[in-house]
Amino acid sequence: MTGFIIIEVDDGFTIAEVPAGSTPESIATQFGGVLVEGGPYKSFAEASDVLATLPNPYESEPL
């Protein structure tokens, strides 16, 4: 089954497809990132919805 995962790479979060026979961890490593959120999700849209709820770690805090 193909699924989608959310990973963190150098420039932020991204969604990657996990083809049948692969693991989420191996795909995250191939992208040079780390697995951030559960999954795999059934669709890109579902992963996008989850990604939209995650806090932005690159947003600066007001001083």
Backbone torsions as a table, in degrees:
resi	resn	phi	psi	omega
1	MET	NA	133.7	175.3
2	THR	-83.7	142.7	177.1
3	GLY	-144.7	-177.8	-178.9
4	PHE	-131.2	144.1	-179.5
5	ILE	-128.3	161.4	174.3
6	ILE	-107.1	126.7	178.3
7	ILE	-128.2	156.8	175.2
8	GLU	-105.9	125.1	176.3
9	VAL	-116.9	-178.5	-175.5
10	ASP	-53.6	-34.8	-176.1
11	ASP	-105.3	20.5	175.3
12	GLY	126.3	-157.6	-179.5
13	PHE	-90.3	150.4	174.1
14	THR	-147.9	163.9	177.1
15	ILE	-109.1	134.0	179.7
16	ALA	-127.7	147.4	177.9
17	GLU	-85.2	137.7	176.0
18	VAL	-109.6	104.1	-179.6
19	PRO	-70.9	159.9	177.2
20	ALA	-55.1	136.9	179.4
21	GLY	91.0	-7.8	177.4
22	SER	-106.0	162.2	175.8
23	THR	-108.2	152.9	176.3
24	PRO	-55.9	-39.9	-178.8
25	GLU	-64.2	-40.4	-179.2
26	SER	-68.1	-36.0	178.0
27	ILE	-68.8	-42.9	177.3
28	ALA	-58.3	-42.5	178.8
29	THR	-64.4	-41.1	178.5
30	GLN	-60.3	-33.6	178.6
31	PHE	-83.0	-4.0	-178.0
32	GLY	74.5	28.7	-177.6
33	GLY	-131.0	-169.0	178.7
34	VAL	-127.2	148.6	178.4
35	LEU	-68.2	127.4	-175.4
36	VAL	-101.0	-49.0	-169.7
37	GLU	-127.2	150.9	178.8
38	GLY	-32.8	-139.4	-177.9
39	GLY	99.0	-170.8	1.8
40	PRO	-71.0	150.2	178.9
41	TYR	-90.9	152.7	-174.8
42	LYS	-72.1	-26.3	-177.5
43	SER	-142.7	161.2	175.9
44	PHE	-62.1	-39.4	-179.7
45	ALA	-61.5	-41.5	178.5
46	GLU	-64.5	-43.6	177.4
47	ALA	-63.5	-38.6	178.0
48	SER	-62.8	-40.5	178.3
49	ASP	-61.9	-42.3	178.6
50	VAL	-67.6	-43.2	180.0
51	LEU	-58.3	-38.4	-179.5
52	ALA	-64.6	-20.7	-179.2
53	THR	-91.3	-10.8	-177.6
54	LEU	-76.9	142.1	175.9
55	PRO	-68.1	147.0	178.9
56	ASN	-83.7	111.5	-178.5
57	PRO	-72.4	-9.4	-177.5
58	TYR	-98.6	-3.5	177.7
59	GLU	-75.3	131.9	-179.3
60	SER	-81.6	145.9	177.6
61	GLU	-81.1	141.0	175.8
62	PRO	-63.6	143.7	-179.9
63	LEU	-83.6	NA	NA
